[in-house]
């Protein structure tokens, strides 16, 4: 019975975390779909410079593990001048 009481005491914190996570998910979907559509149209551009840059971006993002990308954006961007 003590375990159930302990789990019950954790529920408000877990519910708040789920609410926050679902909010971030919603914002991500709303922002990423239009950006992805624009980038996909630009990748089919007749301009070879734009097409090359976006092809490199797609190659880089597909070729690196997601955890490595997350580590870079979380820890690595702080080392860039003007951001960190």
C-alpha positions as CSV (number, residue, x, y, z in Angstrom):
1,X,0.0,0.0,0.0
2,X,2.9,2.4,0.6
3,X,4.0,2.0,-3.0
4,X,0.5,3.0,-4.3
5,X,0.5,6.0,-2.0
6,X,4.0,7.0,-3.3
7,X,2.9,6.6,-6.9
8,X,-0.2,8.6,-6.2
9,X,2.0,11.4,-4.8
10,X,4.1,11.4,-8.0
11,X,1.0,11.7,-10.3
12,X,0.7,15.5,-10.2
13,X,4.3,16.0,-11.3
14,X,4.0,13.3,-14.0
15,X,0.8,14.9,-15.3
16,X,2.5,18.3,-15.5
17,X,5.4,16.7,-17.4
18,X,3.0,15.1,-19.8
19,X,1.2,18.4,-20.4
20,X,4.6,20.1,-21.1
21,X,5.7,17.4,-23.4
22,X,2.5,17.4,-25.4
23,X,2.7,21.2,-25.7
24,X,6.2,21.0,-27.1
25,X,5.1,18.2,-29.5
26,X,2.3,20.4,-30.8
27,X,4.5,23.4,-31.3
28,X,7.1,21.2,-33.1
29,X,4.5,19.8,-35.5
30,X,3.0,23.2,-36.2
31,X,6.4,24.7,-37.0
32,X,8.2,21.8,-38.6
33,X,5.6,20.9,-41.3
34,X,5.6,24.3,-43.1
35,X,9.4,24.6,-42.8
36,X,9.9,21.1,-44.2
37,X,7.6,21.8,-47.1
38,X,9.4,25.0,-48.0
39,X,12.8,23.3,-47.8
40,X,11.6,20.4,-49.9
41,X,10.3,22.8,-52.6
42,X,13.6,24.7,-52.5
43,X,15.6,21.5,-52.8
44,X,13.9,21.0,-56.2
45,X,14.9,24.5,-57.2
46,X,16.6,25.2,-60.6
47,X,19.3,27.2,-58.7
48,X,22.2,24.8,-58.3
49,X,23.6,26.7,-55.2
50,X,20.3,26.4,-53.3
51,X,19.8,22.8,-54.4
52,X,23.4,21.9,-53.4
53,X,23.1,23.5,-50.0
54,X,19.9,21.8,-49.2
55,X,21.1,18.5,-50.6
56,X,24.1,18.7,-48.3
57,X,21.8,19.5,-45.3
58,X,19.6,16.5,-46.1
59,X,22.7,14.3,-46.5
60,X,24.1,15.5,-43.2
61,X,20.9,15.2,-41.2
62,X,20.2,11.7,-42.6
63,X,23.8,10.5,-42.1
64,X,24.2,11.5,-38.4
65,X,22.5,9.8,-35.4
66,X,19.7,11.8,-33.9
67,X,21.3,11.7,-30.4
68,X,24.4,13.2,-31.9
69,X,22.4,16.0,-33.4
70,X,20.6,16.6,-30.1
71,X,23.9,16.8,-28.2
72,X,25.3,19.2,-30.8
73,X,22.3,21.6,-30.6
74,X,22.2,21.4,-26.8
75,X,25.9,21.5,-25.9
76,X,27.7,22.5,-29.1
77,X,25.8,25.7,-30.0
78,X,27.0,27.4,-26.8
79,X,30.6,27.4,-28.2
80,X,29.6,29.4,-31.2
81,X,30.3,33.2,-31.0
82,X,27.2,35.2,-30.5
83,X,25.1,32.3,-29.3
84,X,26.8,31.1,-26.2
